[in-house]
Amino acid sequence: MTRLNGKTAVITGGATGIGRAAAKRFIEEGAFVFIFSRRQDALHAALADLGPSARAVKGSVSEEADLDRLYSAIKVERGSLDIVFANAGTGGPLPLGEITAKHIDETFDTNVKGTIFTVQKALPLMGLGGSIILTGSSAGTTGAPAFTAYSASKAAVRNLARTWAEDLKGTGIRVNVLSPGATATELAKEALGEEGQKAYGAMTPLQRMADPAEIAAVAAFLASSDSSFMTASEVAVDGGLAQL
């Protein structure tokens, strides 16, 4: 698999879960990948797994100075950037009636503001053939009980792709949304336990949760020229959850 041969990619939230699986897949397909995460221990573990075609930068997408350091490192080592996978996200349950301003700020700072500045600060390094992938969610389409802030933030991410596809006319840069459903990441498995995973899986026609590698495979498709006539689109990789 050499669809991404010679390409340079950045993946936020790249040390664990979907981000790490995508980094592994991108490298297998020939890319050089920068992973970005707030946790140094997770970055070290990811680098040990990913090998010499990966670099790690510690920081938060909600901090502009951290993103500036990330793109400065990419410019120094690689000169340009072909793929941006704006994957970092956060969100937890808080039912209507208990929502706080702090909860909203934390969710939107990462999922919306962080996504905006991840992409905006990358653009000077990108050009013809560039691919931007935003991580959405099935919750952005269906909603989810007690997930007001998270669901709204992911609906906003969906609209960012529509708006940016217009803004990027004439640049040769595409932007699409990858929307997973319940995915069996390390964090999800720990939080849900075996019974919780079965319950979430039973909500889909495929009767299971996704493996992170399955989400990563679609990210690689969106990153590659195989999706060259796609922009402003949303690809649901949710086992049918938001489609019925």
C-alpha positions as CSV (number, residue, x, y, z in Angstrom):
1,M,0.0,0.0,0.0
2,T,1.7,3.2,-1.2
3,R,-1.2,5.6,-1.7
4,L,0.4,8.1,0.7
5,N,4.0,7.6,-0.4
6,G,6.1,10.7,0.3
7,K,3.2,12.6,2.0
8,T,3.5,14.4,5.3
9,A,0.6,14.2,7.7
10,V,-0.3,15.6,11.1
11,I,-2.8,13.9,13.4
12,T,-4.1,15.7,16.5
13,G,-5.2,13.4,19.3
14,G,-2.7,11.1,17.6
15,A,-1.2,9.2,20.5
16,T,-4.1,6.9,21.3
17,G,-7.3,5.5,19.9
18,I,-8.4,6.4,16.4
19,G,-5.6,8.9,16.0
20,R,-2.9,6.3,16.8
21,A,-4.6,3.7,14.5
22,A,-4.7,6.3,11.7
23,A,-1.0,7.2,12.2
24,K,-0.1,3.5,11.9
25,R,-2.2,3.1,8.7
26,F,-0.8,6.3,7.2
27,I,2.8,5.1,7.8
28,E,2.0,1.7,6.4
29,E,0.8,3.5,3.2
30,G,4.0,5.6,2.9
31,A,3.4,8.8,4.9
32,F,5.6,10.6,7.4
33,V,3.4,11.4,10.4
34,F,3.5,14.0,13.2
35,I,1.3,13.0,16.1
36,F,0.1,15.7,18.6
37,S,-1.3,15.0,22.0
38,R,-1.4,16.5,25.5
39,R,0.0,13.3,27.2
40,Q,3.8,12.8,27.0
41,D,3.6,9.2,28.2
42,A,1.1,8.3,25.5
43,L,3.3,10.0,22.9
44,H,6.3,8.0,24.0
45,A,4.4,4.7,23.8
46,A,3.0,5.6,20.4
47,L,6.4,6.5,19.0
48,A,7.8,3.2,20.1
49,D,5.0,1.5,18.2
50,L,5.1,3.7,15.1
51,G,8.8,3.7,14.4
52,P,11.1,6.1,12.5
53,S,8.5,7.6,10.2
54,A,6.7,9.3,13.1
55,R,7.5,12.4,15.2
56,A,5.7,13.5,18.4
57,V,4.9,17.0,19.6
58,K,3.2,17.6,23.0
59,G,0.5,20.2,23.2
60,S,-3.2,21.0,23.2
61,V,-5.3,22.1,20.3
62,S,-7.0,24.6,22.5
63,E,-3.7,26.5,22.9
64,E,-2.6,28.4,19.9
65,A,1.0,28.6,21.0
66,D,1.1,24.8,21.1
67,L,-0.2,24.6,17.6
68,D,2.4,27.2,16.5
69,R,5.1,24.9,17.9
70,L,3.7,21.9,16.1
71,Y,3.6,23.6,12.6
72,S,7.0,25.2,13.2
73,A,8.5,21.7,13.8
74,I,6.8,20.4,10.6
75,K,8.1,23.3,8.6
76,V,11.7,22.8,9.8
77,E,11.8,19.1,9.2
78,R,9.5,18.6,6.2
79,G,9.0,22.0,4.7
80,S,5.3,21.4,3.7
81,L,2.2,19.4,4.8
82,D,-0.1,17.3,2.7
83,I,-2.6,15.8,5.2
84,V,-4.3,17.3,8.3
85,F,-6.4,14.9,10.4
86,A,-8.0,17.2,13.0
87,N,-9.0,14.3,15.3
88,A,-8.5,15.7,18.8
89,G,-11.8,15.8,20.7
90,T,-13.4,15.6,24.1
91,G,-16.8,15.4,25.7
92,G,-18.6,13.8,28.6
93,P,-22.2,13.4,29.7
94,L,-24.1,16.1,31.6
95,P,-27.9,16.2,31.4
96,L,-29.9,19.2,30.6
97,G,-30.5,21.0,33.9
98,E,-27.0,20.3,35.1
99,I,-24.9,21.8,32.2
100,T,-22.3,24.4,33.3
101,A,-20.5,27.1,31.5
102,K,-17.2,25.3,32.3
103,H,-18.5,22.1,30.7
104,I,-19.5,24.0,27.5
105,D,-16.2,25.9,27.3
106,E,-14.1,22.8,27.7
107,T,-16.0,20.9,25.0
108,F,-16.1,23.7,22.5
109,D,-12.5,24.9,23.1
110,T,-11.2,21.5,22.0
111,N,-13.8,20.3,19.5
112,V,-14.6,23.6,17.7
113,K,-12.0,26.2,18.5
114,G,-9.3,23.6,18.5
115,T,-10.4,22.2,15.1
116,I,-10.6,25.7,13.6
117,F,-7.1,26.7,14.6
118,T,-5.6,23.3,13.8
119,V,-6.7,23.8,10.2
120,Q,-6.2,27.5,9.9
121,K,-2.6,27.4,11.2
122,A,-1.8,24.4,8.8
123,L,-2.9,26.2,5.6
124,P,0.4,28.1,5.0
125,L,2.1,24.7,4.7
126,M,-0.5,23.1,2.4
127,G,-1.1,23.3,-1.3
128,L,-2.5,21.5,-4.4
129,G,-3.6,18.0,-3.5
130,G,-3.9,18.7,0.2
131,S,-6.5,16.8,2.3
132,I,-8.1,18.0,5.5
133,I,-10.0,15.4,7.5
134,L,-12.2,16.5,10.5
135,T,-13.4,14.0,13.1
136,G,-17.1,14.3,13.5
137,S,-19.4,11.9,15.2
138,S,-22.7,10.0,14.8
139,A,-23.8,12.1,17.8
140,G,-23.6,15.2,15.6
141,T,-26.4,13.8,13.4
142,T,-28.6,11.9,15.9
143,G,-28.0,13.6,19.2
144,A,-27.3,11.6,22.3
145,P,-29.0,11.9,25.8
146,A,-27.0,14.0,28.2
147,F,-24.5,14.9,25.5
148,T,-25.7,18.4,24.7
149,A,-22.3,20.1,24.4
150,Y,-20.6,17.2,22.6
151,S,-23.4,16.6,20.1
152,A,-23.6,20.3,19.3
153,S,-19.9,20.6,18.9
154,K,-19.8,17.8,16.4
155,A,-22.7,19.2,14.5
156,A,-20.6,22.4,14.3
157,V,-17.6,20.4,12.9
158,R,-19.8,19.0,10.2
159,N,-20.6,22.6,9.1
160,L,-17.0,23.6,9.2
161,A,-16.3,21.3,6.3
162,R,-19.1,22.8,4.2
163,T,-18.0,26.3,4.9
164,W,-14.3,25.6,4.3
165,A,-14.9,23.8,1.1
166,E,-16.2,27.2,-0.2
167,D,-13.3,29.1,1.4
168,L,-10.8,26.7,-0.2
169,K,-12.0,27.0,-3.8
170,G,-9.1,27.3,-6.2
171,T,-6.5,26.1,-3.7
172,G,-6.7,22.4,-4.6
173,I,-7.2,21.5,-0.9
174,R,-10.1,19.3,0.0
175,V,-11.9,19.1,3.4
176,N,-14.1,16.2,4.5
177,V,-15.6,14.9,7.7
178,L,-15.1,11.4,9.1
179,S,-17.9,10.5,11.6
180,P,-17.3,7.4,13.6
181,G,-19.9,5.7,15.8
182,A,-19.0,3.8,19.0
183,T,-15.4,2.7,18.6
184,A,-13.5,0.2,20.8
185,T,-10.6,2.5,21.7
186,E,-8.6,1.8,24.8
187,L,-10.4,4.5,26.7
188,A,-13.9,3.3,25.6
189,K,-13.1,-0.3,26.6
190,E,-11.9,0.8,30.0
191,A,-14.9,3.1,30.6
192,L,-17.6,0.8,29.3
193,G,-16.4,-2.7,30.3
194,E,-17.4,-5.8,28.4
195,E,-21.1,-5.4,29.1
196,G,-21.1,-1.7,28.1
197,Q,-19.4,-2.5,24.8
198,K,-22.0,-5.1,24.0
199,A,-24.8,-2.6,24.8
200,Y,-23.3,0.0,22.5
201,G,-22.6,-2.6,19.8
202,A,-26.2,-3.8,19.9
203,M,-27.4,-0.3,18.9
204,T,-25.9,-0.8,15.4
205,P,-27.2,-3.0,12.6
206,L,-23.7,-4.6,12.6
207,Q,-24.2,-5.5,16.3
208,R,-20.7,-4.5,17.4
209,M,-18.5,-1.5,18.0
210,A,-15.9,-0.5,15.5
211,D,-12.2,-1.3,15.7
212,P,-10.0,1.8,15.6
213,A,-8.3,0.3,12.5
214,E,-11.6,0.3,10.6
215,I,-11.9,4.1,11.2
216,A,-8.2,4.5,10.2
217,A,-8.8,2.7,6.9
218,V,-11.4,5.3,5.9
219,A,-9.1,8.1,7.1
220,A,-6.5,6.8,4.8
221,F,-9.0,6.8,1.9
222,L,-9.9,10.4,2.6
223,A,-6.2,11.3,2.8
224,S,-5.4,9.7,-0.5
225,S,-6.1,10.6,-4.1
226,D,-8.7,7.8,-4.2
227,S,-11.0,10.5,-2.7
228,S,-9.8,13.2,-5.1
229,F,-13.4,14.3,-6.1
230,M,-14.7,14.5,-2.6
231,T,-14.9,17.7,-0.6
232,A,-17.5,19.1,1.9
233,S,-18.6,15.5,2.4
234,E,-19.3,13.5,5.5
235,V,-18.4,9.8,5.6
236,A,-20.2,7.9,8.3
237,V,-18.2,4.9,9.7
238,D,-20.8,4.1,12.4
239,G,-22.1,0.6,11.7
240,G,-25.3,2.2,10.4
241,L,-26.1,3.8,13.8
242,A,-27.0,7.3,12.4
243,Q,-28.3,6.0,9.1
244,L,-31.5,4.3,10.2
